[in-house]
Amino acid sequence: MKETTERYVKAMAEALESKKGQDIEVLKVSELTSLTEYFVICTATSTTQVKALADEVEFRLKKDFEVAPHHI
């Protein structure tokens, strides 16, 4: 399971980078909460870019792993 989660996180970060997301951060929070293992956060320059970033992450997860994100 851990390897799968790490692959998802890596794919998300790569998707954000491909759409010019800035200041991409991956935070491991599994020791702090039981809700999730990681937060993937980045900065965008406009609301249009935020939508493009979210869409790309969702597309990559569905295409590569056949999973949908729980929250965007």
C-alpha positions, 0 to 999 in steps of 0.5 A: 500500500505504501508504494502505491500511495507514493506512486500516486503522490509522485504522479500528482506532483509531476502533473502539477509540474507539467501545468506549471504549478509553482512551489510544489510541496508534498507534506507527509502528515500520516503521523499527525492525522488519520484522514490522509497520509500526504498533502500535495500543495502548490501555488498557481498564478490565476483561478484558470490555472488552479482549475487546469492543475486540478483537472490534470491531477484528476486526469492523471490519476484516472488514466494511470491508476484508475482512481479518482481523488477523494477531494480537490 
